[in-house]
Amino acid sequence: MMFTLLILVGYVIVVAGQQVTIETISHSNEDRERFINLKDKVK
């Protein structure tokens, strides 16, 4: 029983981690584009 619970918890953590990673990557891409736009304006 305990082992099944551990697998379940581990699975949830992995899935949640992937969601967070995907969101973080898309956010950082937006930030990079914003930063590039700012640099172009500064020139």
C-alpha positions in Angstrom: 0.0 0.0 0.0 2.7 2.5 1.0 4.7 1.7 -2.2 1.7 2.5 -4.4 1.2 5.8 -2.5 4.8 6.7 -3.1 4.5 6.0 -6.9 1.4 8.1 -7.0 2.9 11.0 -5.2 6.1 10.8 -7.4 3.9 10.8 -10.5 2.0 13.8 -9.4 5.2 15.7 -8.6 6.7 14.9 -12.0 3.5 16.0 -13.8 3.2 19.2 -11.8 6.9 19.8 -12.4 6.5 19.5 -16.1 3.6 22.0 -16.1 5.6 24.5 -14.1 8.6 24.0 -16.4 6.5 24.5 -19.5 5.0 27.7 -18.1 8.3 29.0 -17.0 9.9 28.4 -20.4 7.0 30.2 -22.2 7.2 33.1 -19.7 11.0 33.4 -20.2 10.5 33.4 -24.0 8.0 36.3 -23.6 10.5 38.1 -21.3 13.3 37.6 -23.8 11.2 39.1 -26.6 10.3 42.0 -24.5 13.9 42.5 -23.5 15.0 42.4 -27.2 12.3 44.9 -28.1 13.5 47.2 -25.3 17.1 47.0 -26.5 15.9 47.9 -30.1 14.1 51.0 -28.7 17.2 52.0 -26.8 19.4 52.0 -29.9 
